[in-house]
Amino acid sequence: KNHENFLAKIIANFLVKLINKPTIAEVKPIVFNAYASLYSKGELNFQTDSKQILENEILFKEQFFKANKLIPALLTLNLYIKYPNQKTDIKAEIEHIFPKTTQWRPSYTGWDKEEAKSYIESIGNKMWLEKRLNIKAGNNYFDEKKEKYKKSNFLEAQELSKYTKNDWLKEDIEKRNEEIYNRLVDFFKQNID
């Protein structure tokens, strides 16, 4: 149990610092301070401003949604928080739920291609999926992809396969963005002193 708490605290502090400023220089002091405090006092103290970073909610949220290089780590953390029974030994790659390239359906009116780019690359439009299923899902539309998601070992993909709507639209991406953000911020707050 102590190891789980230790790992949760490290992950929370690392990710908050990297979301705030995505450089390795941000996390080096955390590691040093943690080891130094464990050695000298027998307790974990990161001596970091992670809590203050989180308290500036508007800025942190803006930084979170710009942290594109951290999306794989954030998706992984989200997956294991939401689905604690998720198997961890699955080889996977990131799936774009709404495809990166596609012919635009008439039902997507009101969403121009330029505006779509930011949504397509956002965390709410991505999830882990086995490589073979990701290849089969390809650049198909959501209603066709759901059939592939049913066969996945990822619980999140299985859940999306049961989604009642046949189209994955801007509103769905925005909603999922918020769900992931809120889940991860709750995790960060619980694990940062």
C-alpha positions as CSV (number, residue, x, y, z in Angstrom):
1,K,0.0,0.0,0.0
2,N,2.9,2.4,0.8
3,H,4.4,1.8,-2.6
4,E,1.1,2.6,-4.3
5,N,0.8,5.9,-2.3
6,F,4.5,6.7,-3.1
7,L,3.9,6.1,-6.9
8,A,0.7,8.1,-6.9
9,K,2.4,11.0,-5.3
10,I,5.4,10.9,-7.7
11,I,3.1,10.6,-10.7
12,A,0.9,13.4,-9.6
13,N,3.8,15.8,-8.9
14,F,5.7,14.9,-12.1
15,L,2.6,15.4,-14.3
16,V,1.5,18.6,-12.7
17,K,5.0,20.1,-13.0
18,L,5.3,18.8,-16.7
19,I,1.9,20.2,-17.6
20,N,3.0,23.5,-16.1
21,K,6.3,23.6,-17.9
22,P,7.2,20.6,-20.1
23,T,11.0,20.4,-19.4
24,I,13.0,17.8,-17.6
25,A,14.4,20.5,-15.5
26,E,11.0,20.7,-13.8
27,V,11.2,17.2,-12.4
28,K,14.9,16.8,-11.5
29,P,14.4,18.8,-8.2
30,I,11.4,16.7,-7.3
31,V,13.5,13.5,-7.5
32,F,16.4,14.9,-5.6
33,N,14.2,16.4,-2.9
34,A,12.2,13.2,-2.5
35,Y,15.4,11.1,-2.1
36,A,17.0,13.6,0.2
37,S,14.0,13.8,2.5
38,L,13.6,10.0,2.6
39,Y,17.2,9.6,3.5
40,S,17.4,12.3,6.1
41,K,14.0,12.2,7.7
42,G,12.4,9.0,6.5
43,E,9.5,10.8,4.9
44,L,8.6,11.8,1.4
45,N,8.8,15.6,0.8
46,F,9.0,16.8,-2.8
47,Q,9.4,20.5,-1.8
48,T,7.6,21.6,-4.9
49,D,5.0,24.1,-5.9
50,S,2.7,21.5,-7.4
51,K,-0.2,22.5,-5.1
52,Q,0.1,26.2,-6.0
53,I,0.1,25.3,-9.7
54,L,-3.1,23.3,-9.3
55,E,-4.7,26.2,-7.3
56,N,-4.4,28.5,-10.3
57,E,-7.3,26.5,-12.0
58,I,-7.8,28.7,-15.1
59,L,-4.1,28.6,-16.1
60,F,-3.6,25.0,-15.2
61,K,-6.6,23.9,-17.3
62,E,-5.3,25.9,-20.2
63,Q,-1.9,24.3,-19.8
64,F,-3.4,20.8,-19.5
65,F,-5.1,21.0,-22.9
66,K,-2.0,22.3,-24.5
67,A,0.2,19.4,-23.1
68,N,0.0,17.3,-26.3
69,K,3.3,15.5,-25.7
70,L,1.9,14.2,-22.4
71,I,-1.3,12.8,-23.9
72,P,0.0,9.2,-23.8
73,A,0.8,9.4,-20.1
74,L,-2.4,11.3,-19.3
75,L,-4.5,8.7,-21.2
76,T,-2.7,5.9,-19.4
77,L,-3.3,7.4,-16.0
78,N,-7.0,8.2,-16.9
79,L,-7.4,4.6,-18.1
80,Y,-6.2,3.1,-14.8
81,I,-8.1,5.4,-12.6
82,K,-11.4,4.9,-14.4
83,Y,-10.8,1.2,-14.9
84,P,-8.8,-0.2,-12.0
85,N,-9.2,-3.8,-13.4
86,Q,-7.8,-2.9,-16.8
87,K,-5.1,-5.4,-17.9
88,T,-1.7,-3.8,-18.2
89,D,0.1,-6.1,-20.6
90,I,-1.7,-5.0,-23.9
91,K,0.4,-3.7,-26.7
92,A,-1.4,-0.6,-28.0
93,E,-1.3,2.7,-29.8
94,I,-3.3,5.8,-29.7
95,E,-6.6,5.7,-31.6
96,H,-8.3,8.8,-32.9
97,I,-12.0,8.2,-32.2
98,F,-12.9,10.8,-34.8
99,P,-10.5,10.0,-37.6
100,K,-7.6,12.2,-38.5
101,T,-8.3,12.1,-42.2
102,T,-11.7,11.4,-43.7
103,Q,-14.2,12.6,-46.2
104,W,-16.6,14.9,-44.4
105,R,-20.1,13.7,-44.0
106,P,-23.0,16.2,-44.5
107,S,-24.0,15.5,-40.9
108,Y,-20.9,17.3,-39.7
109,T,-22.1,20.7,-40.9
110,G,-21.1,23.5,-38.6
111,W,-17.7,22.0,-38.0
112,D,-15.2,23.4,-40.5
113,K,-11.9,21.5,-41.2
114,E,-9.7,24.2,-39.6
115,E,-11.7,24.1,-36.4
116,A,-11.7,20.3,-36.4
117,K,-7.9,20.1,-36.2
118,S,-7.7,21.1,-32.5
119,Y,-10.5,18.7,-31.6
120,I,-9.0,15.8,-33.5
121,E,-5.7,16.1,-31.7
122,S,-7.3,16.7,-28.2
123,I,-7.2,14.2,-25.4
124,G,-11.0,13.7,-25.6
125,N,-10.7,12.3,-29.1
126,K,-7.9,9.8,-28.2
127,M,-7.8,6.5,-26.4
128,W,-5.6,3.4,-26.3
129,L,-6.4,0.5,-28.7
130,E,-4.6,-2.6,-29.8
131,K,-2.6,-1.9,-32.9
132,R,-4.3,-4.6,-35.0
133,L,-7.7,-3.1,-34.1
134,N,-6.5,0.4,-34.7
135,I,-5.4,-0.6,-38.2
136,K,-8.8,-2.2,-38.9
137,A,-10.7,0.8,-37.5
138,G,-8.5,3.1,-39.7
139,N,-10.1,6.3,-40.8
140,N,-13.6,4.9,-40.6
141,Y,-16.5,6.8,-39.0
142,F,-17.5,6.2,-35.4
143,D,-20.4,3.9,-36.2
144,E,-18.0,1.5,-38.1
145,K,-15.3,1.8,-35.5
146,K,-17.6,0.7,-32.7
147,E,-17.6,-2.8,-34.2
148,K,-13.8,-2.9,-33.8
149,Y,-14.0,-1.5,-30.2
150,K,-16.2,-4.4,-29.2
151,K,-13.3,-6.7,-29.8
152,S,-10.8,-4.7,-27.7
153,N,-9.3,-5.8,-24.4
154,F,-9.4,-2.1,-23.4
155,L,-12.4,-1.5,-21.1
156,E,-12.7,2.0,-22.4
157,A,-13.0,0.9,-26.0
158,Q,-15.6,-1.7,-25.0
159,E,-17.6,1.0,-23.2
160,L,-17.4,3.3,-26.3
161,S,-18.6,0.4,-28.5
162,K,-21.9,0.6,-26.5
163,Y,-22.3,4.4,-27.1
164,T,-25.8,5.0,-28.3
165,K,-24.9,7.6,-30.9
166,N,-23.6,6.6,-34.3
167,D,-21.5,9.8,-34.7
168,W,-18.7,11.1,-32.6
169,L,-18.9,14.9,-32.8
170,K,-17.4,18.0,-31.3
171,E,-19.8,17.9,-28.3
172,D,-18.7,14.3,-27.5
173,I,-15.0,15.3,-27.7
174,E,-15.6,18.4,-25.5
175,K,-17.5,16.2,-22.9
176,R,-14.8,13.6,-22.8
177,N,-12.1,16.3,-22.5
178,E,-13.9,17.6,-19.4
179,E,-14.4,14.1,-17.9
180,I,-10.7,13.2,-18.3
181,Y,-9.5,16.6,-17.0
182,N,-11.8,16.4,-13.9
183,R,-10.8,12.8,-13.2
184,L,-7.0,13.6,-13.4
185,V,-7.3,16.9,-11.5
186,D,-9.1,15.0,-8.7
187,F,-6.2,12.5,-8.7
188,F,-3.6,15.2,-8.6
189,K,-5.3,17.0,-5.7
190,Q,-5.6,13.8,-3.7
191,N,-1.9,13.0,-4.1
192,I,-0.3,16.4,-3.8
193,D,0.3,17.7,-0.2
